[in-house]
Amino acid sequence: MGRIIKALLVLAILGFAALAAYAYLVDMTPTPAEVTKPVVLDAS
């Protein structure tokens, strides 16, 4: 039972490390896009 818990803990740590490496190494900047939306102002 202890070996299973230890293996799950190691897998969780490796998964977290892989997620952190992915976040640092992959370019996740959004592509710029111009958004225009008309706004109706009711000044009365």
Protein Blocks (a to p, Z undefined) as FASTA:
>chain_A
ZZmmmmmmmmmmmmmmmmmmmmmmpccbdcdddddddddddfZZ
